[in-house]
Amino acid sequence: MKTTNGTAPLLMEPETARYTKDQLAEAHTFDREQMAAAVGMYYGIQKLRVGARNKESAHERSTDILADPVLITEMKQRLERLERESARVLREFAQARPLGRWAMSIAGVDAVIAAGLLAHIDVARAQTAGAIWRFAGLLDPKLQPWERGQKRPWNARLKTLCYKLGESFKKLTVSETSLNGDDDVIAEKVLKEHADKGIELSGTELLTKVKAKRARAQKRASSLQNDNYLYVRLYSERKQRETQRNDAGLFREQALGRLELAKRKGLAISPDQKKLWADGRLQPVGVDRRAARYAVTIFLSHYHQIGREILGLPMPKPWVLEHGGHVHYIPPPCWPVSE
């Protein structure tokens, strides 16, 4: 069977579970709606694969004795293959476009996220980066009021994608503990990570993993100075600044507003959470999300700038530089992309 343009359809042979080059080339012709559906399917497959892995882990820990280990392992392996092949399709789509190639050159942006951004963001339609922030639901909630039952003023899938992007930047940071912490502290963390997976480590294995963890941290710390790690650095710097501002009580209005909202809607909150908000401070997770959103908004600004440059469209000067008195400009890294 052939598609309308004569190429092979995206159907995998069950024996190999791999797309051919001709089949992958079909992804080059996908439009934004087709790719948005493909990205959604990828995350659907990933969710099923994670569920199968959790079932397998539960059986290994003897907490789910009803699970058939052979069947679950087979299902997990099949889903892993589907997930890998789906990612290859998304990579082909993104790699075929200059904006996608730039996005994938950035540390923390994989093919799935790059394809998702291409699918959900129309840089020709968005006159400013702020329009993209608004479409992604990244602005202050006061500027985008929304109540349950009303139509969302943002794209929910794009908002989720931006959350994943922020988490990707966060995961590439280096903790002070891993870099310069005491071996006993690192060992305790390693033991907990493996205990959660039902794995016991011998003394020799633990020592090896502690050394490996520190070596990886040192290698990543040196990588952070590279241009493609700009948004990882922005996240780290912003989090330090936001933590200081939170400790100084500068987010008091937001904290009290969240407490009032929780009371009005009868939401269950922990005593610690209630005390923090009552004291005029945000939770650590709230501070972390502010830092991640900042890094993502800068990335999207650069994404918008480069996308319009590729299309030969005018790029208006940011309002804060034109009228707001700001003079500091962060140029996009890794552009133009070296072929």
C-alpha positions as CSV (number, residue, x, y, z in Angstrom):
1,M,0.0,0.0,0.0
2,K,1.2,3.5,-0.9
3,T,0.3,6.9,0.4
4,T,-1.1,9.7,-1.9
5,N,2.5,10.9,-2.7
6,G,3.7,7.4,-3.5
7,T,5.8,6.8,-0.5
8,A,5.5,3.8,1.9
9,P,3.0,4.4,4.8
10,L,4.2,4.5,8.4
11,L,3.4,0.9,9.2
12,M,6.1,-1.2,10.9
13,E,6.8,-4.8,10.2
14,P,5.9,-6.7,13.4
15,E,9.1,-8.8,13.2
16,T,11.5,-5.9,13.1
17,A,9.3,-3.1,14.7
18,R,11.5,-0.6,12.9
19,Y,10.6,2.0,10.2
20,T,12.6,2.0,7.0
21,K,14.3,5.1,5.6
22,D,11.5,5.6,3.0
23,Q,8.9,5.3,5.7
24,L,10.7,7.8,8.0
25,A,11.0,10.2,5.0
26,E,7.1,10.4,5.0
27,A,7.4,12.4,8.3
28,H,9.0,15.2,6.3
29,T,5.6,15.8,4.6
30,F,3.6,16.0,7.8
31,D,1.7,19.2,8.5
32,R,1.4,20.7,12.0
33,E,-1.9,19.0,12.8
34,Q,-0.5,15.6,11.8
35,M,2.6,16.1,13.9
36,A,0.6,17.3,16.9
37,A,-1.3,14.0,16.8
38,A,2.0,12.1,16.5
39,V,3.4,13.9,19.5
40,G,0.3,13.1,21.5
41,M,0.5,9.4,20.5
42,Y,4.2,9.3,21.6
43,Y,3.3,10.5,25.1
44,G,0.4,8.1,25.2
45,I,2.7,5.2,24.4
46,Q,5.2,6.5,26.9
47,K,2.5,6.6,29.6
48,L,1.6,2.9,28.9
49,R,5.3,1.9,28.9
50,V,5.8,3.6,32.3
51,G,2.7,1.8,33.6
52,A,4.0,-1.6,32.4
53,R,7.4,-0.9,34.0
54,N,5.7,0.0,37.3
55,K,3.8,-3.3,37.1
56,E,7.0,-5.2,36.5
57,S,8.7,-3.4,39.4
58,A,5.8,-4.1,41.7
59,H,6.1,-7.8,40.8
60,E,9.8,-7.8,41.5
61,R,9.2,-6.3,44.9
62,S,6.4,-8.9,45.5
63,T,3.8,-6.1,46.0
64,D,1.7,-7.3,43.0
65,I,1.6,-11.1,43.1
66,L,-1.3,-11.2,40.5
67,A,0.9,-9.7,37.7
68,D,2.2,-12.2,35.1
69,P,5.9,-11.3,34.9
70,V,6.4,-12.8,31.4
71,L,3.4,-11.0,29.9
72,I,4.2,-7.7,31.6
73,T,7.9,-7.8,30.5
74,E,6.8,-8.6,26.9
75,M,4.3,-5.8,26.9
76,K,6.9,-3.4,28.3
77,Q,9.5,-4.4,25.7
78,R,7.0,-3.9,22.8
79,L,6.0,-0.5,24.2
80,E,9.7,0.5,24.5
81,R,10.2,-0.4,20.8
82,L,7.1,1.6,19.8
83,E,8.3,4.5,21.9
84,R,11.8,4.5,20.3
85,E,10.3,4.3,16.8
86,S,7.8,7.0,17.4
87,A,10.7,9.2,18.6
88,R,12.5,8.5,15.3
89,V,9.5,9.8,13.4
90,L,9.4,13.0,15.4
91,R,13.2,13.4,15.0
92,E,12.8,13.2,11.2
93,F,10.1,15.8,11.3
94,A,12.1,18.2,13.4
95,Q,15.4,17.5,11.6
96,A,13.8,18.5,8.3
97,R,13.2,22.0,9.5
98,P,15.9,24.7,10.4
99,L,14.0,25.8,13.5
100,G,13.7,22.2,14.6
101,R,17.4,21.6,14.1
102,W,18.2,24.7,16.2
103,A,15.9,23.6,19.0
104,M,17.5,20.1,19.1
105,S,21.0,21.7,19.3
106,I,20.0,23.1,22.8
107,A,20.7,21.0,25.8
108,G,17.5,19.7,27.3
109,V,15.5,19.9,24.0
110,D,15.0,16.4,22.5
111,A,13.3,15.5,19.3
112,V,9.9,15.0,20.9
113,I,9.8,18.5,22.5
114,A,11.2,20.1,19.3
115,A,8.5,18.4,17.1
116,G,5.9,19.4,19.6
117,L,6.9,23.1,19.5
118,L,6.9,23.0,15.7
119,A,3.4,21.4,15.8
120,H,1.8,23.8,18.3
121,I,3.5,27.2,17.6
122,D,3.0,29.2,14.4
123,V,5.7,31.8,14.5
124,A,4.3,33.5,11.4
125,R,1.0,34.1,13.2
126,A,2.6,35.1,16.5
127,Q,3.7,38.8,16.1
128,T,5.6,38.8,19.5
129,A,7.1,36.3,21.9
130,G,4.5,37.4,24.4
131,A,1.8,36.0,22.1
132,I,3.5,32.6,22.4
133,W,3.8,32.9,26.2
134,R,0.1,33.7,26.3
135,F,-0.8,30.8,24.1
136,A,1.4,28.5,26.3
137,G,-0.3,29.7,29.5
138,L,3.0,31.0,30.9
139,L,1.7,34.5,31.9
140,D,0.6,35.5,35.4
141,P,-2.8,33.9,36.1
142,K,-4.2,37.4,36.8
143,L,-3.5,38.2,33.1
144,Q,-5.2,35.0,32.0
145,P,-8.2,34.4,34.3
146,W,-9.9,31.1,33.8
147,E,-12.5,29.3,35.8
148,R,-13.6,25.7,35.5
149,G,-16.2,25.2,32.8
150,Q,-14.9,28.1,30.7
151,K,-12.8,27.8,27.6
152,R,-9.1,27.8,28.4
153,P,-7.3,31.0,27.2
154,W,-4.2,28.8,26.4
155,N,-3.3,25.6,24.6
156,A,-3.2,22.9,27.2
157,R,-0.9,20.6,25.2
158,L,1.6,23.3,24.6
159,K,1.5,24.3,28.3
160,T,2.3,20.7,29.3
161,L,5.1,20.6,26.7
162,C,6.6,23.8,28.2
163,Y,6.4,22.2,31.6
164,K,8.3,19.2,30.3
165,L,10.9,21.6,28.8
166,G,11.4,23.3,32.1
167,E,11.9,20.0,33.8
168,S,14.5,19.0,31.1
169,F,16.5,22.2,31.9
170,K,16.2,21.4,35.6
171,K,17.4,17.8,35.2
172,L,20.6,19.0,33.6
173,T,21.7,21.1,36.6
174,V,24.3,19.9,39.0
175,S,23.5,19.6,42.7
176,E,26.1,20.9,45.1
177,T,25.9,17.6,47.0
178,S,26.8,15.5,43.9
179,L,29.6,17.9,43.0
180,N,31.2,18.7,46.4
181,G,29.2,16.9,49.0
182,D,30.4,14.3,51.5
183,D,30.6,10.7,50.2
184,D,28.3,9.5,52.9
185,V,25.6,11.9,51.9
186,I,25.9,10.9,48.2
187,A,25.9,7.2,49.3
188,E,22.7,7.7,51.3
189,K,21.0,9.2,48.2
190,V,22.2,6.4,45.9
191,L,20.9,3.8,48.4
192,K,17.5,5.4,48.5
193,E,17.3,5.6,44.7
194,H,18.0,1.9,44.4
195,A,15.9,0.9,47.4
196,D,12.9,2.6,45.7
197,K,13.5,0.2,42.8
198,G,13.8,-2.8,45.1
199,I,17.6,-3.1,44.4
200,E,20.1,-3.9,47.2
201,L,23.7,-2.8,46.7
202,S,26.9,-4.4,48.1
203,G,29.5,-2.2,49.6
204,T,31.7,-2.4,46.5
205,E,28.8,-1.6,44.2
206,L,27.8,1.3,46.3
207,L,31.3,2.8,46.3
208,T,31.5,2.4,42.5
209,K,28.2,4.1,42.0
210,V,29.1,7.0,44.3
211,K,32.4,7.6,42.4
212,A,30.5,7.4,39.1
213,K,27.8,9.9,40.3
214,R,30.5,12.4,41.3
215,A,32.3,11.9,38.0
216,R,29.1,12.6,36.1
217,A,28.5,15.7,38.1
218,Q,31.9,17.0,37.4
219,K,31.6,16.3,33.7
220,R,28.2,18.0,33.6
221,A,29.5,21.0,35.5
222,S,32.1,21.6,32.9
223,S,29.5,21.2,30.1
224,L,27.4,24.0,31.7
225,Q,29.7,26.6,30.3
226,N,28.9,25.6,26.7
227,D,26.5,27.8,24.7
228,N,23.9,25.1,24.3
229,Y,23.5,25.0,28.1
230,L,22.4,28.7,28.3
231,Y,18.8,27.9,29.5
232,V,20.1,25.4,32.1
233,R,22.3,28.2,33.5
234,L,19.4,30.7,33.4
235,Y,17.2,28.3,35.4
236,S,19.9,27.8,38.1
237,E,20.6,31.5,38.4
238,R,17.0,32.4,38.4
239,K,16.2,29.9,41.1
240,Q,18.9,31.3,43.4
241,R,17.5,34.8,42.9
242,E,13.8,33.7,43.3
243,T,14.7,31.8,46.5
244,Q,16.3,35.0,48.0
245,R,13.3,37.1,47.0
246,N,10.9,34.5,48.5
247,D,12.9,34.4,51.8
248,A,12.7,38.2,51.8
249,G,8.9,38.1,51.6
250,L,8.6,39.6,48.2
251,F,6.0,37.1,47.1
252,R,3.7,37.8,50.0
253,E,0.8,38.8,47.9
254,Q,0.9,35.7,45.7
255,A,1.3,33.4,48.8
256,L,-1.6,35.0,50.6
257,G,-3.7,34.8,47.4
258,R,-3.1,31.1,47.1
259,L,-4.1,30.6,50.7
260,E,-7.3,32.5,50.2
261,L,-8.0,30.5,47.1
262,A,-7.5,27.3,48.9
263,K,-9.8,28.3,51.7
264,R,-12.5,29.6,49.3
265,K,-12.5,26.3,47.3
266,G,-12.1,24.1,50.3
267,L,-8.9,22.6,49.0
268,A,-6.9,20.2,51.3
269,I,-3.5,21.7,52.2
270,S,-0.9,20.5,54.6
271,P,-0.1,22.4,57.8
272,D,3.4,23.2,56.5
273,Q,2.0,24.5,53.3
274,K,-0.6,26.6,55.2
275,K,2.1,28.1,57.5
276,L,4.4,29.0,54.5
277,W,1.6,30.8,52.7
278,A,0.4,32.5,55.9
279,D,3.9,33.7,56.5
280,G,3.9,35.3,53.0
281,R,6.3,32.8,51.4
282,L,5.8,30.4,48.5
283,Q,6.6,26.7,48.8
284,P,10.0,25.5,47.4
285,V,8.2,23.9,44.5
286,G,6.5,27.1,43.6
287,V,9.9,28.9,43.6
288,D,11.3,26.2,41.4
289,R,8.4,26.5,38.9
290,R,9.0,30.3,38.7
291,A,12.6,29.7,37.8
292,A,11.8,27.0,35.2
293,R,9.1,29.2,33.6
294,Y,11.7,32.0,33.3
295,A,14.1,29.8,31.4
296,V,11.3,28.5,29.2
297,T,10.1,32.0,28.3
298,I,13.6,33.1,27.3
299,F,13.9,30.0,25.2
300,L,10.6,30.7,23.5
301,S,11.7,34.3,22.9
302,H,14.7,33.0,21.0
303,Y,12.6,30.4,19.3
304,H,10.2,33.1,18.0
305,Q,13.1,35.3,16.9
306,I,14.9,32.6,15.0
307,G,11.7,31.3,13.5
308,R,10.7,34.6,12.1
309,E,14.2,35.2,10.8
310,I,14.1,31.9,8.9
311,L,10.8,33.0,7.3
312,G,12.1,36.4,6.5
313,L,9.5,38.1,8.6
314,P,10.0,41.4,10.6
315,M,11.0,41.0,14.2
316,P,9.7,43.8,16.4
317,K,12.0,45.0,19.1
318,P,10.9,43.7,22.6
319,W,8.7,46.2,24.4
320,V,10.9,46.2,27.5
321,L,13.9,47.2,25.3
322,E,11.9,49.7,23.2
323,H,9.8,51.4,25.9
324,G,10.6,49.7,29.3
325,G,14.0,51.1,29.9
326,H,15.7,47.7,29.7
327,V,19.1,47.5,28.0
328,H,20.1,43.9,28.7
329,Y,19.6,41.6,25.7
330,I,20.3,37.8,25.7
331,P,21.2,36.7,22.2
332,P,20.0,33.2,21.1
333,P,22.8,30.6,21.5
334,C,24.0,28.2,18.8
335,W,22.5,30.2,15.9
336,P,23.0,29.8,13.1
337,V,23.2,26.1,13.4
338,S,26.4,24.6,12.0
339,E,25.4,22.0,9.4
